[in-house]
Structures are given as C-alpha cells and as structure tokens.
Amino acid sequence: MKRIRQEQGFVRILIVLVLVALVGAIGWAIYSRKDMTNTTNTAGSTHTADNNSSTSLPDPYAGWKLYCDGVYRFCFKYPADWSISADTGSKLGDTLGATVSSPEKTILLTYINQDTHDVGVLNFNTVDIAASAAANQTFSIVGGYAASSGLVGNYSTLYELIDTATLSRYPLTKGQASQFPNNPMFTDKDTSQGTYNGSLRLRPMAAINTVAEAQAWFNASSTKTGLLILKSAYFQ
C-alpha cells in the first residue's frame, strides 16, 4: 500500500514537471515570435531610412539662368542675382563675349570667342583641378595663381575652363607649380569654316598681393559659386 502511494506521488510530480516544461516551452515560443517581429520591424525601419537617405541631392543649378551664344552654341548657367552683359553675333568668325559678376562685385567671369591673346607658358601654382559637370563634354577646370606680369596685384589668380587634352600636354598636380600655358583656351565644337578658340575665366575683382590672399579667394563662397558656373559650361 505504501509502495502504491509512493508511485502515485512520483506520477504527480512527473505530471507537474511535464506541465511546467510545457508552459515554459509555450512561453518561450511566444517570446521568440514577438522578438522576431520586433527585429523585422526594426530592420524594415532602417531600410526605409536608408532609402530616404539615398534620394537624389538638390540641384545646385535650380533657379539659375542660362546664357548661350547664338553662333558657337556655347552655353553656361549663372545665378539669377548675378549681373550679365553679353555681345551678339550672326555668323562664324564674329567675336562673341559675355561678362558675369557677383552681387558683391568680388569676382568676374568672362567669356570670349575668337580669343587671339598671346599664349606662351608660365610657372603656374595649381590649387584645384575639377571636371565638367555637364555630360559628354571634354572640358576640365583648373584653378591656381602665378606671379603677375603687369596686372594689378602681385599674383594673377583664376579658375579657367580648358580642353581636357591640355592636361595631357601640360600635366598639373595640386599644391605644386609647373609649366602651363599663359592663356589656355578651349576649342569650339564643329566649325566648318575653321577652328575657333574660346575662353571662360573666373577672376577676383580685387588685387591679390599674397599667397594667403590667393588661397582665401579660392575658399570664398562667391568663388565656389563661380566654379559651379564653369562646371555647367557645354556645347549644344
């Protein structure tokens, strides 16, 4: 009789242990499922945030105006609050030009076709080399300074649009000085009556007398806006 009671007690204990284990297993399953759901939701939120962060950047040329000469089909964009003065022409061979100045009158951008200035070479200190932002164009932009030869100030400081091929003949390295054309130009696209040269330059309107002033000019916000103008240049 005593043995039967012991067996019954053992069975009860075993049943309790089974019930505890079953409850624990059910609880763990519920917890695991909930945790998996939270992880999935978190991953989904992160994915959405990544998608939002990968959206395209604002157009730096939004609200800008467009200049195009009617003969050589050369164009560039400029800010709406910048002043422009432009020449006109009717046939190939006409000298066309435009000047654009910042509202603060600190920098001046000049465009001219049929450029006949003397070229030569000079010791050019390279500050920046940039690529054109316009698609399918063979332009590059170089920025730097050289000792002035008759201009106001001790240094001639500028950004200039050139044919990329020029950098093959006169390679430049940022932060170094090397030989470079004194008046580099770009070649006009398809002119059946001959090859014409053009120039697009950005210069300070005040005298640059020290290297520190030249470096400060390149870092100025108006100069960076002017660089965007040069990057926008293209042939139609």
Buried (B, 14 or more C-beta within 10 A) or exposed (E): EEEEEEEEEEEEEEEEEEEEEEEEEEEEEEEEEEEEEEEEEEEEEEEEEEEEEEEEEEEEBEEBBEBBBEBBEBBBBBBEEBEEEEBEBEEBEBEBBBBBBBEEEBBBBBBBBBBEEEEEEBEBBBBBBBEBBBEEBEBBBBBBBBEBEEBEBBBBBBBBBBBBEBBEEBEBEEEEBBEBBBBBBBBBBEBEEEEBBBBBBBBBEEEBEEEEBBEEBBEBEBBEBBBBBBBBBBBE
